[in-house]
């Protein structure tokens, strides 16, 4: 629920891993570009652009934890549930590119790794958890809880992707088990916040425009809400 | 002048510079000082204020904290004052490379308008859908953030203050409403574009002056010269 230890800076990973993650991320994004056309056709760009702005704005909002500290949303799982995994990947990637190029946030050599961890792993894990879970629950409340679980799990999954990159090409002499334990522990806590917020946001959108929530397509929840005044003659 | 270089040449030059910094062995301390001097001269020459440089360095604070822990938790704590020598090298490695990386990215960000950055990415053959998403991001980022600000002002006018996790449902409801509004704006934008003949491509102006590549290349080429010097000195 915070970008602390999430936007990897330059110098953390060596050059081979930096290049490798660039290549993997580029290949997956190329696939996402093709697949997202099928999901949203020519509407893709404006809707994904506005969704990227939404994620960017959402990341700026501080959620107070107490004792003067606060965290914020990362948004990978949320984006996947709202606009689908392929468009979600493109959306989070654009947010990361904007942050790296226009705000110097996240290293330019680490951009491939940041895209892989946050735009790919978090959205894919969030999407799979949500789609698997939403079959077994009933109603908007159930879907919101599953969304929360998806948001929760997406964060440690993203952190573990970093641990794997660190294991291959980390530059610090800290043992892998120590990094895995620290990253895992911290990100389980961060994931709780991410999960709660993801669930609450999905619940809100399902209450007013369930028809635009990509993750509930094909389930009974996707019908538009009919407001009485909208059908009055 | 850097403001008029073609954005594509700047993106490539700055990225190449950062890659050279990252591949430099951490023991070559003088080499890093050379990089810092070159980058500092360029930053000052194009008019980036020291306050802006300092502000962007604040972004690395969490990693500074991690780096400062390394001499304490690293292996073989037999060095100076019971600190791990390997840990100190690792801390130096991360701090210097991350700082140079942030300052180089600041050079790019401070001299390039967002809309020119889009043109640069397009010139670098980023897939058209990503360029289009980036374009819509730039066009609507102020609209959506101002919309959220109005929602917050309205919340605070009704006495809402976010101080504990109990405020999360209110904040998250606001976020949900913001998504619906953003998505519906996207639908309206799409219809407006289609009515004017939109086919999925957006015109992006190519910015920048001719022959900017040799000038932009001076940054990574200087870094390469310094790297070669460090390599010779290490023999």
Interface residues (C-beta under 8 A of the other chain):
Chain A: X4 X5 X7 X9 X10 X11 X12 X14 X15 X18 X29 X30 X33 X36 X37 X42 X43 X44 X45 X46 X47 X48 X49 X50 X51 X52 X53 X54 X56 X57 X58 X60 X61 X62 X63 X64 X65 X66 X73 X82 X90 X91 X93 X94 X95 X97 X98 X100 X101 X102 X103 X104 X105 X107 X108 X109 X171 X172 X173 X174 X178 X196 X197 X200 X201 X202 X203 X204 X205 X207 X208 X209 X212
Chain B: X11 X14 X15 X18 X19 X21 X22 X23 X26 X56 X59 X60 X62 X63 X66 X67 X70 X73 X74 X75 X84 X86 X87 X90 X91 X93 X94 X95 X96 X97 X98 X100 X101 X102 X103 X104 X105 X106 X108 X109 X112 X114 X117 X121 X127 X129 X130 X132 X133 X134 X135 X136 X137 X139 X140 X141 X143 X144 X145 X148 X162 X163 X164 X165 X167 X168 X169 X171 X172 X173 X175 X176 X177 X178 X179 X180 X182 X183 X184 X185 X186 X187 X189 X190 X193 X194 X198 X199 X200 X202
